[in-house]
Amino acid sequence: MLVSIASENEQIDSQHDDIILQIKNISKSFPGVLALNDVSIDIKKGEILAILGENGAGKSTLMKILSGLYQYDKGKILIDKHWFQNDVSNNNLSEIQFNEPLDAIKLGIGQVYQHFQLVGPFSVGENITLGKEFTKNKVKLGPINIPLNPLIDEKETNLQIEELSKKFGLPIDPSILVEDLPIGLKQRTEILKQLYREAELLILDEPTAVLTPTEVDELFKTMRSLKESGKSIIFISHKLKESLEIADRIVVLRKGEVVGETFPGSISEKELAEMLVGRRLLSTLERENIPIGKPILSVSNLNLLLNEEEDNEDLHKNILKDVNFKIHQNQIVGVIGVQGNGQSELLDCLVGMKKPTSGEIKLSIEEEVNLINFSTLDILTSSVAYIPEDRNIQGLILDLNLSENSWLAFHGFNKLTKISSIQQDQNIFQKLLLPLKKMKKIAMNIVNNYEVKTPSIYSSMRNLSGGNQQKVLIGREFAKNPDLIIAAEPTRGVDIGVMEKVHLELIQQRDNGSGVLLVSSDLDEIFKLSDYILIMYEGQIVGQGNLSDMDLDQISQLMTFGKQIMEDNK
């Protein structure tokens, strides 16, 4: 239940008459952790406020307090009821307390989470109105309408959604199933769901994390449109350049405290990054001009057919079409493309998760082998490092502890455990003790080198934040001293400091003779690290070459339209 504490009303003075919500001296602790310490932030009418911070800085905790999921230990939250609730009798900032998420929703605070809260088999309209549906078959009893075996009024639902879409400039077909939508339109559905519930303050949690450059542009247009309509927006992000582009004001959190407030026009990206981490950062990545070595990975005429077992050829779908490329020693090859154009399937084929319909994947280290004939376990316990795009499904076992997860890449890895060299007559305890000692050493190195925030190396992975889980995964894979690194979104969800370290290590691995395949939706990351790029469109490589020989406009057109359309436009 929403609690308003009238006795704590505070008069808005003339210099603060644009504040609609005030977070005042908020503190929140968990066992052994002070998540927020005396945090104070003002949110103003019709502004986009970016809140930046590394993993563990307190952003998520603060947003969960604002959305009613957490209760704070100390401090207060004040709101302008006149703005939120059209309460013309109240021109004061009033203290408010959220006891559950419904309280925040009723007040007018709506959050769009990084992982969308949508029902795939439902239509756009059904998702937007879920829990607040238009129904028919009502009978009138006195002054109220009572549903009689109520059915959802689909026509009225679609009409209301169309009006809402038009009002805020967010066109979408309410009849389409959500599972058939691209990522950008799923996000638009989430935003409309909050606007349908009359949200006045929108919290967007890492909203660009899964979007293409084109979708990011569309999102920013939406945010500016919402701002012009009078809405206020809190923009949570790791991406400094985007925050500088879209925000009116920027607040920086570090270790649970507000360490700075600034404006996009008065700070550079590098200065903002240093405010975030509390130390100086390298201005550029130093890359030696090293000639490429022999090919490590050769992919030839790779094809992957979906529904291959179906007799009806109309159901067949070519996911990968005649894919050809090589990765050499001392080379980073970047793969870019709009999400869903075969990048994930290519990775699955390379690590044995999917068997190609035809083609070859040859790994050349001590001898040449065709990876198509090997299992995923065989590939990943060799000198191939793999950082998957979904760490929770393919990279980690969340019910195991950190130490056990650090050992997964070395299970059966002969050069590390040397178990096979132990004589049969030795004590079985010694056989077990050696890998346990190695496990502890690897885990401790990962925790120290990547600054993993954990009470113990024996803590469950499930209890670590997403960013710390990613650190464990990256540290484990790099500890293998691999000849080939396959990295998908390696810095998604990690701190700037760790991102810098990952970038430096990828360059170091490349300089030491490794080949790297880098798949990333962050074009800045691709451009910063890659020697050579592949551009994918509808399962094909439609463009490739040395990065120095390609310009951004050419790359953008190939990503968006593909080779055939480009040729037609010539």
C-alpha positions as CSV (number, residue, x, y, z in Angstrom):
1,M,0.0,0.0,0.0
2,L,1.2,3.5,-0.9
3,V,1.9,5.5,2.2
4,S,2.0,9.3,2.1
5,I,3.5,11.1,5.1
6,A,1.8,14.5,5.2
7,S,3.6,15.7,8.3
8,E,6.9,15.5,6.4
9,N,5.8,17.8,3.6
10,E,8.5,20.1,2.5
11,Q,7.8,23.4,0.7
12,I,9.4,23.6,-2.8
13,D,11.5,26.7,-2.9
14,S,11.6,28.8,-6.0
15,Q,15.0,27.4,-7.2
16,H,13.7,23.8,-7.0
17,D,10.3,24.2,-8.5
18,D,11.2,21.8,-11.3
19,I,11.9,18.8,-9.1
20,I,9.4,16.1,-9.3
21,L,11.1,13.4,-7.3
22,Q,13.8,13.7,-4.6
23,I,15.9,10.9,-3.3
24,K,17.3,12.2,0.0
25,N,20.1,10.6,2.0
26,I,19.1,7.0,1.1
27,S,21.1,4.2,2.6
28,K,20.6,0.4,2.0
29,S,22.7,-2.5,3.2
30,F,22.7,-6.2,2.7
31,P,24.5,-8.8,4.9
32,G,28.2,-7.7,4.7
33,V,27.6,-5.1,1.9
34,L,26.7,-1.4,2.1
35,A,24.9,-1.1,-1.3
36,L,23.9,2.6,-1.0
37,N,25.4,5.2,1.4
38,D,23.7,8.5,1.9
39,V,22.6,8.9,-1.7
40,S,20.8,12.1,-2.8
41,I,19.5,12.7,-6.3
42,D,16.9,15.1,-7.7
43,I,14.8,14.2,-10.8
44,K,13.4,17.1,-12.7
45,K,10.4,17.7,-14.9
46,G,10.8,16.8,-18.6
47,E,14.5,15.8,-18.4
48,I,16.5,12.8,-19.3
49,L,18.8,11.9,-16.4
50,A,21.6,9.4,-17.0
51,I,22.7,7.5,-13.9
52,L,26.1,5.9,-14.6
53,G,28.1,3.5,-12.4
54,E,30.1,0.3,-12.6
55,N,28.8,-3.0,-11.5
56,G,28.2,-2.9,-7.8
57,A,28.0,0.9,-7.8
58,G,24.4,0.7,-6.5
59,K,22.4,1.6,-9.7
60,S,20.2,-1.6,-9.6
61,T,19.6,-1.3,-5.8
62,L,18.5,2.4,-6.2
63,M,16.2,1.6,-9.1
64,K,14.6,-1.3,-7.2
65,I,13.9,1.1,-4.3
66,L,12.3,3.5,-6.7
67,S,10.2,0.7,-8.2
68,G,9.1,-0.6,-4.8
69,L,11.0,-3.9,-4.9
70,Y,13.4,-3.0,-2.0
71,Q,12.8,-1.0,1.2
72,Y,15.6,1.4,2.2
73,D,17.2,1.5,5.7
74,K,17.6,5.3,6.0
75,G,16.6,8.4,4.2
76,K,13.4,9.5,2.4
77,I,11.8,9.8,-1.0
78,L,9.8,13.0,-1.8
79,I,7.5,13.5,-4.7
80,D,5.6,16.3,-6.3
81,K,2.0,15.0,-6.1
82,H,0.8,17.9,-8.2
83,W,2.9,16.6,-11.1
84,F,2.5,12.8,-10.6
85,Q,-1.2,12.7,-9.5
86,N,-2.6,16.1,-10.7
87,D,-3.2,16.9,-7.1
88,V,-3.8,20.7,-7.5
89,S,-4.3,21.1,-3.8
90,N,-0.7,20.1,-3.1
91,N,2.2,22.2,-4.2
92,N,4.7,20.6,-1.8
93,L,7.2,17.8,-2.0
94,S,5.6,15.1,0.0
95,E,7.4,12.1,1.5
96,I,6.2,8.8,0.1
97,Q,6.9,5.2,0.9
98,F,6.6,2.3,-1.5
99,N,5.7,-1.1,0.1
100,E,5.4,-3.0,-3.1
101,P,5.9,-2.5,-6.9
102,L,2.2,-1.8,-7.4
103,D,2.6,1.4,-5.3
104,A,5.2,2.8,-7.7
105,I,3.1,1.8,-10.7
106,K,0.0,3.5,-9.3
107,L,2.0,6.6,-8.6
108,G,3.3,6.8,-12.2
109,I,6.8,5.2,-12.1
110,G,7.3,2.7,-14.9
111,Q,10.4,0.6,-15.4
112,V,11.6,-1.1,-18.6
113,Y,14.0,-3.8,-17.7
114,Q,17.0,-4.9,-19.7
115,H,15.4,-8.4,-19.9
116,F,11.9,-7.7,-21.3
117,Q,8.9,-8.8,-19.2
118,L,6.8,-9.9,-22.2
119,V,4.7,-13.0,-23.1
120,G,6.0,-14.2,-26.5
121,P,2.8,-16.0,-27.7
122,F,0.6,-13.0,-26.8
123,S,0.0,-10.1,-29.2
124,V,1.5,-6.7,-28.8
125,G,-1.9,-5.4,-27.6
126,E,-2.4,-8.3,-25.1
127,N,1.0,-7.6,-23.6
128,I,0.5,-3.9,-23.3
129,T,-2.9,-4.2,-21.6
130,L,-2.1,-7.4,-19.6
131,G,-3.9,-7.0,-16.2
132,K,-5.8,-3.9,-17.4
133,E,-7.7,-5.4,-20.4
134,F,-10.8,-4.1,-22.1
135,T,-13.6,-6.6,-21.8
136,K,-17.0,-7.1,-23.2
137,N,-20.1,-9.1,-22.2
138,K,-20.8,-6.8,-19.2
139,V,-24.2,-6.3,-17.6
140,K,-25.1,-3.0,-15.9
141,L,-26.3,-3.3,-12.3
142,G,-27.0,0.1,-10.9
143,P,-24.0,2.4,-11.2
144,I,-21.5,-0.3,-12.1
145,N,-20.7,-2.7,-14.9
146,I,-20.1,-6.3,-13.9
147,P,-18.4,-8.6,-16.4
148,L,-20.5,-11.6,-17.3
149,N,-18.1,-14.4,-18.5
150,P,-15.9,-11.5,-19.7
151,L,-14.0,-11.7,-23.0
152,I,-11.2,-9.4,-24.0
153,D,-12.5,-6.8,-26.4
154,E,-9.8,-7.2,-29.1
155,K,-11.2,-4.4,-31.3
156,E,-11.3,-1.9,-28.5
157,T,-7.8,-3.0,-27.3
158,N,-6.3,-2.5,-30.7
159,L,-8.0,0.9,-31.0
160,Q,-6.6,2.1,-27.7
161,I,-3.1,0.9,-28.5
162,E,-3.2,2.6,-31.9
163,E,-4.3,5.9,-30.3
164,L,-1.5,5.6,-27.7
165,S,1.1,4.8,-30.4
166,K,0.0,7.8,-32.4
167,K,0.0,10.1,-29.4
168,F,3.6,9.3,-28.5
169,G,4.9,8.7,-32.1
170,L,5.6,5.0,-31.4
171,P,3.9,3.1,-34.4
172,I,3.3,-0.6,-33.9
173,D,0.8,-3.2,-35.0
174,P,-1.0,-4.3,-31.9
175,S,-2.1,-7.6,-33.5
176,I,1.4,-9.0,-34.1
177,L,2.7,-11.7,-31.8
178,V,5.5,-10.4,-29.6
179,E,7.7,-13.5,-30.4
180,D,7.7,-12.4,-34.0
181,L,9.0,-8.9,-33.3
182,P,12.6,-7.7,-33.6
183,I,14.3,-6.6,-30.4
184,G,13.7,-2.9,-31.1
185,L,9.9,-3.4,-31.4
186,K,9.8,-5.6,-28.3
187,Q,11.4,-2.7,-26.4
188,R,8.8,-0.3,-27.9
189,T,6.1,-2.6,-26.6
190,E,7.6,-2.4,-23.1
191,I,7.6,1.4,-23.3
192,L,4.0,1.5,-24.5
193,K,3.0,-0.9,-21.7
194,Q,4.3,1.6,-19.2
195,L,2.7,4.6,-21.0
196,Y,-0.6,2.7,-21.0
197,R,-0.3,2.5,-17.2
198,E,0.1,6.3,-17.3
199,A,3.8,6.4,-16.2
200,E,5.1,9.9,-15.8
201,L,8.6,8.8,-14.8
202,L,10.2,6.1,-17.0
203,I,13.2,4.1,-15.8
204,L,15.1,2.5,-18.7
205,D,17.6,-0.1,-17.6
206,E,20.5,-0.6,-20.0
207,P,18.1,0.0,-22.9
208,T,20.7,-0.1,-25.7
209,A,22.4,-3.3,-24.6
210,V,20.8,-5.5,-27.3
211,L,20.0,-2.9,-29.9
212,T,21.6,-2.3,-33.3
213,P,22.8,1.2,-34.2
214,T,19.7,1.9,-36.2
215,E,17.5,0.7,-33.3
216,V,19.5,2.9,-30.9
217,D,18.7,5.9,-33.1
218,E,15.0,5.0,-33.0
219,L,15.1,4.7,-29.2
220,F,16.7,8.1,-28.8
221,K,14.0,9.6,-31.1
222,T,11.4,8.0,-28.8
223,M,13.1,9.3,-25.7
224,R,13.3,12.9,-27.1
225,S,9.6,12.7,-28.1
226,L,8.6,11.5,-24.6
227,K,10.7,14.3,-23.0
228,E,8.9,16.9,-25.3
229,S,5.5,15.5,-24.1
230,G,6.5,16.2,-20.5
231,K,7.7,12.8,-19.3
232,S,10.9,12.4,-17.2
233,I,13.3,9.6,-18.0
234,I,16.1,7.9,-15.9
235,F,18.6,6.3,-18.3
236,I,20.8,3.6,-16.8
237,S,23.7,2.7,-19.0
238,H,27.3,1.6,-19.2
239,K,27.8,3.4,-22.5
240,L,29.3,6.8,-21.9
241,K,29.1,8.0,-25.5
242,E,25.3,7.3,-25.6
243,S,24.8,9.0,-22.2
244,L,26.7,12.1,-23.4
245,E,24.5,12.1,-26.6
246,I,21.0,11.7,-25.0
247,A,21.1,13.0,-21.4
248,D,20.4,16.5,-20.1
249,R,22.2,15.7,-16.9
250,I,24.5,12.9,-15.7
251,V,24.9,11.5,-12.1
252,V,27.8,9.2,-11.4
253,L,27.6,6.5,-8.6
254,R,30.7,4.7,-7.3
255,K,30.7,2.1,-4.5
256,G,27.2,3.1,-3.4
257,E,27.8,6.8,-3.3
258,V,27.2,9.8,-5.6
259,V,30.7,11.0,-6.6
260,G,29.7,13.6,-9.2
261,E,27.0,15.3,-11.2
262,T,27.8,16.8,-14.6
263,F,26.4,17.9,-18.0
264,P,27.2,16.5,-21.4
265,G,28.5,19.8,-22.7
266,S,31.0,20.2,-19.9
267,I,32.8,16.9,-19.8
268,S,34.6,14.6,-22.3
269,E,34.0,10.8,-22.6
270,K,37.5,10.1,-21.1
271,E,36.9,12.5,-18.2
272,L,33.5,10.8,-17.5
273,A,35.1,7.4,-17.6
274,E,37.7,8.4,-15.1
275,M,35.0,9.9,-12.8
276,L,33.3,6.5,-13.1
277,V,36.3,4.4,-12.1
278,G,38.1,6.9,-9.8
279,R,41.4,6.7,-11.6
280,R,43.2,7.6,-14.8
281,L,42.6,5.4,-17.8
282,L,44.7,4.7,-20.9
283,S,43.8,7.1,-23.6
284,T,44.4,4.7,-26.4
285,L,45.1,1.0,-26.9
286,E,48.7,0.4,-28.0
287,R,48.8,-2.0,-30.9
288,E,52.0,-3.3,-32.4
289,N,52.0,-3.6,-36.2
290,I,52.6,-7.3,-36.3
291,P,52.4,-9.3,-39.6
292,I,49.8,-12.0,-39.5
293,G,51.0,-15.6,-39.2
294,K,49.7,-18.9,-40.6
295,P,45.9,-19.6,-40.6
296,I,44.6,-21.0,-37.4
297,L,41.0,-21.4,-38.4
298,S,39.7,-21.9,-41.9
299,V,36.0,-21.9,-42.6
300,S,35.0,-23.2,-46.1
301,N,31.6,-23.2,-47.8
302,L,29.8,-23.5,-44.5
303,N,26.0,-24.0,-44.8
304,L,23.4,-24.5,-42.1
305,L,19.8,-25.5,-43.1
306,L,16.9,-25.1,-40.7
307,N,14.2,-27.8,-40.8
308,E,16.4,-29.9,-42.9
309,E,14.6,-33.1,-41.8
310,E,11.3,-31.8,-43.2
311,D,10.2,-33.3,-46.5
312,N,8.6,-30.1,-47.7
313,E,11.5,-28.0,-49.1
314,D,9.4,-24.8,-48.6
315,L,10.0,-25.2,-44.9
316,H,13.8,-25.4,-45.3
317,K,15.6,-22.2,-44.4
318,N,19.3,-21.4,-45.0
319,I,20.6,-19.9,-41.8
320,L,24.2,-19.9,-43.0
321,K,25.0,-19.7,-46.8
322,D,28.4,-20.5,-48.2
323,V,30.4,-18.8,-45.4
324,N,34.1,-18.5,-46.1
325,F,36.8,-16.9,-44.0
326,K,40.1,-17.4,-42.3
327,I,41.6,-16.3,-39.0
328,H,45.4,-16.1,-38.8
329,Q,47.9,-16.0,-35.9
330,N,48.4,-12.4,-34.7
331,Q,45.0,-11.3,-36.0
332,I,41.7,-10.1,-34.6
333,V,38.8,-10.7,-36.9
334,G,35.6,-8.8,-36.0
335,V,32.1,-10.0,-37.0
336,I,29.3,-7.4,-37.3
337,G,25.8,-7.4,-38.4
338,V,22.2,-6.7,-37.3
339,Q,21.2,-9.2,-34.6
340,G,19.7,-12.3,-36.0
341,N,21.7,-12.5,-39.3
342,G,23.5,-15.7,-38.5
343,Q,26.2,-14.6,-36.0
344,S,24.9,-16.9,-33.2
345,E,24.5,-19.9,-35.5
346,L,28.0,-19.4,-36.8
347,L,29.4,-19.5,-33.3
348,D,27.3,-22.6,-32.5
349,C,28.8,-24.3,-35.5
350,L,32.4,-23.3,-34.6
351,V,32.1,-24.8,-31.1
352,G,30.2,-27.9,-32.0
353,M,26.8,-26.9,-30.6
354,K,25.3,-27.2,-34.1
355,K,26.4,-29.5,-36.9
356,P,26.5,-27.7,-40.3
357,T,24.6,-29.1,-43.2
358,S,27.8,-28.9,-45.3
359,G,31.2,-27.3,-45.4
360,E,34.4,-27.5,-43.3
361,I,35.8,-25.9,-40.2
362,K,39.5,-26.6,-40.0
363,L,41.6,-25.8,-36.9
364,S,45.4,-25.8,-37.5
365,I,47.6,-25.8,-34.4
366,E,50.0,-28.8,-34.1
367,E,48.0,-30.5,-36.9
368,E,45.0,-29.8,-39.0
369,V,41.7,-31.1,-37.8
370,N,38.1,-30.7,-39.0
371,L,36.1,-29.4,-36.0
372,I,32.9,-30.7,-37.5
373,N,34.0,-34.2,-36.3
374,F,34.5,-33.1,-32.7
375,S,32.2,-32.6,-29.8
376,T,31.8,-29.3,-27.9
377,L,33.6,-30.8,-25.0
378,D,36.5,-31.8,-27.2
379,I,36.8,-28.3,-28.7
380,L,36.5,-26.4,-25.5
381,T,39.0,-28.5,-23.5
382,S,41.6,-28.0,-26.3
383,S,43.4,-24.7,-26.8
384,V,40.2,-22.9,-27.9
385,A,38.7,-20.3,-25.6
386,Y,35.1,-19.5,-25.9
387,I,33.2,-16.6,-24.4
388,P,29.5,-17.2,-25.3
389,E,27.0,-14.4,-25.8
390,D,24.7,-15.9,-23.2
391,R,26.9,-16.8,-20.2
392,N,24.1,-18.3,-18.2
393,I,23.1,-20.9,-20.8
394,Q,26.5,-21.8,-22.4
395,G,29.2,-20.4,-20.2
396,L,28.5,-21.0,-16.5
397,I,26.7,-23.4,-14.2
398,L,25.0,-21.1,-11.8
399,D,24.3,-23.8,-9.2
400,L,28.1,-24.5,-8.8
401,N,30.4,-22.2,-6.9
402,L,32.9,-19.8,-8.3
403,S,35.8,-22.2,-7.9
404,E,34.0,-25.1,-9.6
405,N,33.1,-22.8,-12.5
406,S,36.7,-21.7,-12.9
407,W,37.6,-25.4,-13.4
408,L,35.0,-26.1,-16.1
409,A,37.3,-25.1,-19.0
410,F,40.0,-27.4,-17.8
411,H,38.0,-30.5,-17.2
412,G,40.0,-33.2,-18.9
413,F,42.6,-30.6,-19.9
414,N,45.7,-32.8,-19.7
415,K,48.3,-30.1,-19.8
416,L,46.9,-28.5,-16.6
417,T,45.9,-31.5,-14.4
418,K,48.5,-34.0,-15.5
419,I,46.2,-36.6,-13.9
420,S,47.1,-39.1,-16.6
421,S,50.8,-39.1,-15.5
422,I,50.0,-40.0,-11.9
423,Q,51.1,-43.6,-11.2
424,Q,48.3,-46.1,-10.5
425,D,49.9,-47.1,-7.1
426,Q,49.8,-43.5,-5.7
427,N,47.2,-42.6,-3.0
428,I,43.8,-41.7,-4.5
429,F,43.7,-38.7,-2.2
430,Q,46.8,-37.3,-4.0
431,K,45.0,-37.7,-7.3
432,L,42.0,-35.7,-6.0
433,L,44.1,-33.1,-4.1
434,L,46.1,-32.0,-7.2
435,P,43.0,-30.7,-9.2
436,L,41.5,-29.2,-6.0
437,K,44.7,-27.2,-5.4
438,K,44.7,-26.1,-9.1
439,M,41.0,-25.2,-8.9
440,K,41.7,-22.9,-5.9
441,K,44.7,-21.3,-7.5
442,I,42.9,-20.6,-10.8
443,A,39.9,-19.2,-8.9
444,M,42.0,-17.0,-6.7
445,N,43.9,-15.6,-9.8
446,I,40.6,-14.8,-11.5
447,V,39.2,-13.1,-8.4
448,N,42.4,-11.0,-8.0
449,N,43.1,-10.2,-11.6
450,Y,39.5,-9.2,-12.5
451,E,38.5,-7.7,-9.1
452,V,35.6,-10.1,-8.8
453,K,33.3,-9.0,-6.0
454,T,32.5,-12.1,-4.0
455,P,32.6,-13.1,-0.3
456,S,34.5,-16.3,-1.2
457,I,35.6,-18.4,-4.1
458,Y,33.2,-21.0,-2.8
459,S,30.2,-18.6,-3.2
460,S,27.4,-19.8,-5.5
461,M,27.7,-18.2,-9.0
462,R,23.9,-17.5,-8.7
463,N,24.6,-15.0,-6.0
464,L,27.1,-13.0,-8.1
465,S,26.0,-10.0,-10.1
466,G,25.9,-10.4,-13.9
467,G,29.0,-8.3,-14.3
468,N,31.0,-10.4,-11.8
469,Q,29.7,-13.6,-13.5
470,Q,31.1,-12.3,-16.8
471,K,34.5,-11.6,-15.1
472,V,34.7,-15.2,-13.9
473,L,33.9,-16.5,-17.4
474,I,36.5,-14.3,-19.1
475,G,39.2,-15.0,-16.6
476,R,38.7,-18.7,-16.9
477,E,38.9,-18.7,-20.7
478,F,42.0,-16.5,-20.9
479,A,43.7,-18.7,-18.2
480,K,43.9,-21.5,-20.8
481,N,46.5,-19.6,-22.8
482,P,44.5,-20.4,-26.0
483,D,45.7,-20.5,-29.6
484,L,42.2,-19.5,-30.8
485,I,39.8,-17.2,-28.9
486,I,36.1,-17.1,-29.9
487,A,34.6,-14.1,-28.1
488,A,30.9,-13.1,-28.3
489,E,30.0,-9.8,-26.6
490,P,33.0,-10.3,-24.2
491,T,32.5,-6.9,-22.4
492,R,28.7,-6.9,-22.1
493,G,27.8,-5.9,-18.6
494,V,31.3,-5.4,-17.3
495,D,32.8,-2.3,-15.7
496,I,34.9,0.2,-17.7
497,G,38.0,-0.9,-15.8
498,V,37.4,-4.5,-16.6
499,M,36.4,-3.6,-20.2
500,E,39.8,-1.9,-20.6
501,K,41.5,-5.0,-19.2
502,V,39.7,-7.3,-21.5
503,H,40.6,-5.2,-24.5
504,L,44.2,-5.1,-23.4
505,E,44.3,-8.9,-23.0
506,L,42.7,-9.5,-26.4
507,I,45.4,-7.3,-27.9
508,Q,48.1,-9.1,-25.8
509,Q,46.8,-12.5,-26.9
510,R,46.9,-11.4,-30.5
511,D,50.4,-10.0,-30.1
512,N,51.5,-13.3,-28.6
513,G,50.3,-15.3,-31.6
514,S,46.7,-16.1,-30.9
515,G,43.9,-15.7,-33.5
516,V,40.7,-14.0,-32.2
517,L,37.2,-14.1,-33.6
518,L,35.3,-11.2,-32.0
519,V,31.5,-10.9,-32.4
520,S,30.1,-7.7,-30.9
521,S,27.1,-5.5,-31.2
522,D,29.3,-2.6,-30.0
523,L,30.7,-1.1,-33.2
524,D,33.1,1.0,-31.2
525,E,34.6,-2.2,-29.7
526,I,34.9,-3.8,-33.2
527,F,36.6,-0.7,-34.7
528,K,38.9,-0.4,-31.7
529,L,40.2,-4.0,-31.7
530,S,39.8,-5.6,-35.1
531,D,42.4,-5.9,-37.8
532,Y,40.0,-7.4,-40.3
533,I,36.1,-7.4,-40.3
534,L,33.4,-9.7,-41.7
535,I,29.9,-8.2,-42.3
536,M,27.0,-10.6,-42.1
537,Y,23.6,-10.2,-43.6
538,E,20.9,-13.0,-43.8
539,G,23.5,-15.7,-43.1
540,Q,26.0,-14.6,-45.7
541,I,29.2,-12.7,-45.5
542,V,28.4,-9.7,-47.7
543,G,31.5,-7.7,-47.0
544,Q,35.0,-8.3,-45.6
545,G,38.4,-6.6,-45.6
546,N,41.0,-4.8,-43.6
547,L,39.4,-2.3,-41.3
548,S,41.6,0.5,-42.7
549,D,40.1,-0.1,-46.1
550,M,36.4,0.3,-45.1
551,D,34.4,3.4,-44.1
552,L,31.5,3.6,-41.6
553,D,28.9,4.5,-44.3
554,Q,29.9,1.4,-46.4
555,I,29.7,-0.8,-43.3
556,S,26.4,0.6,-42.2
557,Q,24.8,0.0,-45.6
558,L,26.1,-3.6,-45.8
559,M,24.7,-4.3,-42.3
560,T,21.3,-2.8,-43.1
561,F,20.7,-3.8,-46.7
562,G,23.1,-6.5,-47.7
563,K,25.2,-7.0,-50.8
564,Q,22.4,-7.5,-53.3
565,I,20.5,-4.4,-52.4
566,M,23.7,-2.3,-52.5
567,E,24.4,-3.6,-56.0
568,D,20.8,-2.7,-57.0
569,N,21.3,0.8,-55.7
570,K,24.4,1.4,-57.7
